[in-house]
Amino acid sequence: MLKESLPNLHAWVLYLENFQIPILPKTAEALQSMAPDADHVTAKLLSDAILHDPFMTVKVIRHLQERRSNSQRSEITTVAHAIMMLGVIPFFRNFQNQPTLDNALANYPEARAGINNVLIRARLAATFASAWAKVRHDLESDELIIAALLHDISEMLLWCSAPDLAWQINTQLKRNPGMRSHVAQKAVLGFTLQELQLQLSQAWHLPGMLTHLMDEKQDQKSPRTHIAILATRLARHISNGWDDPALPDDYQEVATLLNMDVQLVKPYLEKLSIKVSTEIDWYTA
């Protein structure tokens, strides 16, 4: 585990390129239970389990992208597509005996609690993106779901690889309620986690479309990116409590996006949030 920040952003990218990413214990259990009957496991069943887990999701997409042949022009932007390209049997062969988050953070209970919040927030963002994609009849809704799920993967990896530094950022934000996240991140790391995220996306050869959908600079330039970014931002604000002062502006944006009366937005979001609360044991130790 890193105790101090590395010299620069490039050094962090190199470090995380070789970092062994753990997966959630529930994901490991699900895969282990399916493996003996792999001949009868469908790509959809496997995909549904993987999409609960940002770590496993990025590992699968990265694995396929790095092995994509030069003649294969189309990028693999969804987990279901990745599994179909790889095949269910080869999938289990390639992803057996994955390290788990509980083992990785066994000596860091505070970090486990910290990352739980990020994981739940990511799942909430993915739930929002999924619902909004359906309303807007997006034909590639899984891309939006994955973009929202992975938007904060760099923050998750920081908790896994350098929990003391993640804790320092968290502490600064708690002590200074008005402080913006990127200010605290720069103070501790020297760069923002969004900058790290985009650099990692390139280093991991993630699909250009997913990188575009996760890029906050593209928020107002692309309607689809706006869905992913708004879902992520809204989930972050809700994680602070339903009285977060930023939420009224979020509600207005959701109302505009879905052509909905703004007074109906909060109960609508609360209903979606209940769905995530029923899955909370997937993310917590």
C-alpha positions in Angstrom: 0.0 0.0 0.0 1.3 3.5 -0.9 1.7 5.8 2.1 2.7 8.9 0.1 1.7 10.2 -3.3 3.8 9.4 -6.3 5.8 12.2 -8.0 3.3 12.9 -10.7 0.2 11.8 -12.7 2.3 9.7 -15.1 3.8 7.8 -12.2 0.4 7.0 -10.9 -0.8 5.8 -14.2 2.2 3.4 -14.5 1.6 2.2 -11.0 -2.1 1.5 -11.5 -1.5 -0.1 -14.9 0.2 -3.0 -13.0 -2.0 -2.9 -9.9 -3.9 -6.1 -9.2 -7.5 -4.9 -9.1 -9.6 -6.8 -6.6 -13.3 -7.6 -7.1 -16.2 -7.5 -4.7 -16.6 -10.7 -2.5 -20.2 -11.1 -3.7 -19.0 -11.1 -7.3 -16.4 -13.7 -6.5 -19.1 -15.8 -4.9 -21.5 -15.4 -7.9 -18.8 -16.4 -10.4 -17.7 -19.3 -8.2 -21.3 -20.6 -8.0 -21.7 -20.4 -11.8 -18.4 -21.9 -12.8 -19.2 -25.6 -12.3 -22.2 -25.2 -14.6 -20.5 -22.9 -17.1 -22.0 -24.8 -20.1 -25.5 -23.5 -19.1 -24.5 -20.0 -18.1 -25.8 -17.3 -20.5 -23.9 -14.2 -21.3 -26.8 -12.1 -19.9 -26.7 -14.0 -16.5 -23.0 -13.4 -16.3 -23.3 -9.8 -17.4 -25.9 -9.0 -14.8 -23.6 -10.2 -12.0 -20.6 -8.4 -13.4 -22.5 -5.1 -13.8 -23.0 -5.0 -10.0 -19.2 -4.6 -9.7 -17.2 -1.6 -11.2 -13.9 -3.5 -10.7 -15.0 -6.6 -12.5 -16.7 -4.5 -15.2 -13.5 -2.6 -16.0 -11.4 -5.8 -15.9 -13.6 -7.6 -18.4 -13.7 -4.7 -20.9 -10.0 -4.0 -20.5 -9.2 -7.6 -21.1 -11.1 -7.8 -24.3 -9.9 -4.4 -25.6 -6.2 -5.3 -25.0 -6.7 -8.5 -27.0 -8.7 -7.0 -29.8 -7.2 -7.8 -33.2 -6.1 -5.0 -35.6 -8.7 -6.2 -38.0 -11.5 -5.8 -35.5 -12.7 -2.2 -36.0 -15.6 -2.0 -33.6 -14.8 -1.3 -30.0 -16.3 -3.4 -27.2 -18.3 -1.0 -25.1 -20.5 -3.4 -23.1 -19.9 -6.3 -20.8 -22.5 -8.5 -22.6 -20.7 -7.9 -25.9 -17.3 -8.6 -24.3 -18.6 -12.0 -22.9 -20.1 -12.9 -26.3 -16.8 -12.1 -28.0 -14.7 -14.1 -25.5 -17.2 -16.9 -24.8 -18.5 -18.1 -21.5 -16.1 -21.0 -21.0 -13.0 -18.9 -21.9 -14.3 -16.2 -19.6 -14.3 -18.5 -16.5 -10.9 -19.8 -17.6 -9.4 -16.2 -17.8 -11.1 -14.9 -14.6 -10.8 -17.6 -12.1 -9.3 -17.0 -8.6 -9.7 -13.3 -8.6 -8.4 -11.3 -5.5 -11.2 -9.8 -3.4 -11.6 -6.4 -1.9 -12.1 -7.8 1.6 -8.7 -9.5 1.4 -7.0 -6.5 -0.1 -8.3 -4.2 2.7 -8.3 -6.7 5.5 -6.0 -4.5 7.6 -7.7 -1.2 6.6 -11.3 -1.3 8.0 -11.7 2.5 7.6 -10.8 2.2 3.9 -13.4 -0.6 3.5 -16.0 1.7 4.9 -14.8 4.6 2.7 -14.9 2.6 -0.5 -18.3 1.2 0.4 -19.7 4.7 0.0 -18.1 5.2 -3.4 -19.4 1.7 -4.6 -22.9 2.4 -3.5 -22.8 5.8 -5.1 -21.6 4.3 -8.4 -24.4 1.8 -8.4 -26.9 4.5 -7.8 -25.5 6.6 -10.7 -25.7 3.5 -12.9 -29.3 3.0 -11.8 -30.2 6.6 -12.7 -28.4 6.3 -16.1 -30.3 3.1 -16.9 -33.7 4.6 -16.1 -33.0 7.8 -18.1 -31.7 5.9 -21.1 -35.0 3.9 -21.2 -37.1 7.1 -21.1 -35.0 8.6 -23.9 -35.1 5.3 -25.9 -31.3 5.1 -26.0 -30.4 2.1 -28.2 -27.0 1.5 -26.4 -28.2 2.0 -22.8 -25.5 -0.4 -21.4 -22.8 2.1 -22.5 -24.4 4.8 -20.3 -24.8 2.4 -17.4 -21.1 1.4 -17.6 -20.0 5.0 -18.0 -21.9 6.0 -14.8 -20.7 2.9 -13.0 -17.0 3.5 -13.9 -17.0 7.3 -13.6 -15.3 7.2 -10.2 -13.1 4.1 -10.7 -10.0 6.1 -10.0 -11.4 7.1 -6.6 -12.1 3.4 -5.9 -8.6 2.4 -6.9 -7.2 5.1 -4.6 -9.0 3.5 -1.7 -7.6 0.1 -2.7 -4.0 1.1 -3.4 -3.4 4.1 -1.1 -6.1 4.2 1.6 -4.2 6.7 3.7 -4.2 9.2 0.8 -7.9 8.6 0.1 -8.6 9.2 3.8 -6.7 12.5 3.7 -8.9 13.7 0.9 -12.0 12.5 2.7 -10.9 14.3 5.9 -10.3 17.6 4.1 -13.8 17.5 2.6 -15.4 16.8 5.9 -13.5 19.5 7.7 -14.3 22.0 5.0 -17.9 21.5 3.9 -17.7 24.1 1.2 -14.5 22.7 -0.4 -14.8 21.2 -3.9 -13.6 17.6 -4.3 -11.1 18.5 -7.0 -9.4 21.1 -4.7 -8.9 18.5 -2.0 -7.6 15.9 -4.5 -5.1 18.4 -5.9 -3.9 19.3 -2.4 -3.2 15.7 -1.6 -2.2 14.1 -4.9 -1.2 17.1 -7.1 -3.9 16.3 -9.7 -7.6 15.5 -9.8 -9.0 12.0 -9.9 -10.9 12.9 -13.1 -7.5 13.6 -14.7 -6.2 10.3 -13.5 -9.4 8.6 -14.7 -9.0 9.8 -18.3 -5.3 8.9 -18.4 -6.0 5.4 -17.1 -8.7 5.0 -19.7 -6.1 5.6 -22.4 -3.5 3.4 -20.7 -6.0 0.6 -20.4 -7.2 1.0 -24.0 -10.8 1.5 -22.8 -13.2 2.2 -25.7 -13.2 5.8 -26.9 -17.0 6.0 -26.5 -16.8 5.1 -22.8 -14.0 7.5 -22.2 -16.0 10.2 -23.9 -19.1 9.4 -21.8 -17.0 9.7 -18.6 -15.3 13.0 -19.6 -16.8 15.9 -17.6 -15.5 18.4 -20.1 -17.9 16.9 -22.6 -21.0 17.3 -20.3 -22.7 20.0 -22.2 -21.4 19.0 -25.6 -23.1 15.6 -25.8 -26.7 14.6 -24.6 -25.5 11.1 -23.9 -22.5 12.3 -21.9 -24.8 14.6 -20.0 -26.9 11.7 -18.9 -23.8 9.8 -17.5 -22.3 12.9 -15.9 -25.6 14.1 -14.4 -26.3 10.7 -13.0 -22.9 10.6 -11.3 -23.2 14.1 -9.9 -26.7 13.5 -8.6 -25.6 10.2 -6.9 -22.7 12.1 -5.3 -25.0 14.8 -3.9 -27.6 12.3 -2.6 -24.8 10.4 -0.8 -24.4 13.5 1.3 -28.0 13.4 2.3 -31.3 14.5 0.7 -30.8 17.9 2.2 -27.6 18.6 0.1 -27.9 22.2 -1.1 -26.9 21.2 -4.6 -29.9 18.9 -5.1 -32.5 21.5 -6.2 -30.3 22.4 -9.2 -29.9 18.7 -10.0 -33.7 18.2 -9.8 -34.2 21.0 -12.3 -31.7 19.4 -14.7 -33.4 16.0 -14.4 -36.8 17.7 -15.0 -35.4 19.2 -18.2 -33.8 16.0 -19.3 -36.9 13.9 -18.9 -39.5 16.6 -19.6 -40.9 16.1 -16.1 -42.6 18.5 -13.6 -39.7 19.4 -11.2 -42.0 18.7 -8.2 -42.2 15.1 -9.2 -38.4 14.6 -9.6 -37.5 14.0 -5.9 -40.1 11.2 -5.3 -39.1 9.7 -8.6 -35.4 9.6 -7.6 -36.3 8.3 -4.1 -38.1 5.4 -5.7 -35.0 4.6 -7.9 -32.8 4.8 -4.8 -34.9 2.2 -3.0 -33.9 -0.3 -5.6 -30.2 0.3 -4.9 -30.8 -0.1 -1.1 -32.1 -3.6 -1.7 -28.7 -4.5 -3.3 -26.6 -2.9 -0.6 -25.2 -6.2 0.7 -23.4 -6.7 -2.6 -21.1 -3.7 -1.8 -20.7 -3.8 2.0 -18.5 -6.1 4.0 
